[in-house]
Amino acid sequence: MKKLLDYIPFLILGVLYTLLPTQNANIDSWFYAACIKYNAHLFNSHHLLYNILGNIWHDFICLFYSKTDAIYSLNLLNAISATIALMVFYKLLLRFGQNKKSAQFFSLTVGVCFGFIRFATDAETYILPVLFSILSTYFYFKPIRYLNIAFSALFAMLAVCTHQLHIWWTLAIYINVLANNEYSKNKKILYSLILFSGVILYYLVYFFNFNNLTFLNFILGEYQKGNAGIDFSLKALALTLINVFRTVFQVHGFLYHFALKYSLLSFIIISIEFILIYLLVIKRKLLFTVKSIPGKSFPRQLFLIAIILHLFFAFISSGNAEFMAMLPFLFVAYITVAYNFQCNKNAFLIPVVIFIWNIYFGLIPLRFENINKISTQVNYTRTLKNDYFLWSNKPLIENKLTYETGFYKQYNFTTLDSINVLLKEGKIVYTDLSNTKTAFSRESMLNSDLKTRAIDRCALVKVDSFENLYGKNYIYKITSIK
């Protein structure tokens, strides 16, 4: 019973993840939920098993409540998976030699990092593979027995098959398996056979579902289609640095608008944060005592390799913050496998500071505010079937429509280049491109203001309006283009 009490903080976080799912789901979240709702497109090369596992989970939930929304099922799956991930990570830190207080401190700290909680409250793909990678690592550091080896390899394979991104964490473990002199030849063969069964699984899915492509093209997915690519620019480097920070603390352009809307409460929250940070500064010498653990340089390399590979891949993916969800876990594992921490109770001010900021400026606005909801645009597109639409976030609207009405339905989306022809044919074209939105986001940094400058060439007439966090927004009819 006493051991169960150690997990109460993680269960409390799990309750918060469950109670604060985002109401501003993004493009991919609606698509995955639509796949599960309509039993379509259940296999995707970049996250082969995610939709299948989500589909099984949704069917299970529907046994208890048949009207459960698919997107709610995925939110719940991620909230529960995130909670279990923290519990397993806590046990992993205990295995590294940390005491209960230190293991709780570090596990709670990563559990309140924004790069983790944002996906624990969404329908995205990034939490399940984190859980599987942590499980793989946990069994890798257990006594070297065949069963533990098999479980480590199995969970590593599941991590990669749930999202290809985790090939880097898995590769780091596998390098250590091959280099570990405590592993016999037979044990290395066992690990390899189970791990590479993922390739066989990929091939079977490809053979029965995607043999109109080459196997390599199937594995490369969006990269071979040109929808994803490699970016070595200075802008990618800047975004990487920003998003490393944002993996811990929520930083986004809507914070200004949110703080302005709730100015008094925001002032109180920010004041509390400054007080807590001041306390941390004056008590900094009382937070930890640290001692190195002899003979732990070899396993530490595992986490260093994983950090470097994941960080580099995030950088060449235009500094994608979504690809950094695992970094807090890897960084904590990197330092705790080699150093023993004795945490004073004052140290828990650190996760408290992170928690308050990320809940108030992260989960609460994402849950209760209209930040990227597109209900008005969706309604226009669905009801005005003979008209055409130039929306600022067409993929998001398209996927939300897919979730509501099913796959393979055609809607009249258009591009700026086609507007002149449509207007000459007497067609009506609507847009939302002149609406107010934050300029401080990854999307705006990558795309600049090209769409806004392009729409400046159009003559617009306001026909409808809606409110979001940024203020009053309008639906416009395009009457002519210069």
PyMOL commands that set and color helices and strands:
alter all, ss='L'
color gray80, all
select helices_A, chain A and resi 2-5+8-19+27-38+45-47+50-62+70-95+100-111+114-120+127-140+146-162+164-179+185-195+197-209+215-220+222-225+234-248+254-261+263-282+284-286+297-316+321-324+327-336+345-368+375-383+394-405+416-424+442-447+450-455
alter helices_A, ss='H'
color red, helices_A
select strands_A, chain A and resi 288-292+339-343+388-390+429-431+458-468+471-481
alter strands_A, ss='S'
color yellow, strands_A
deselect
rebuild
show_as cartoon
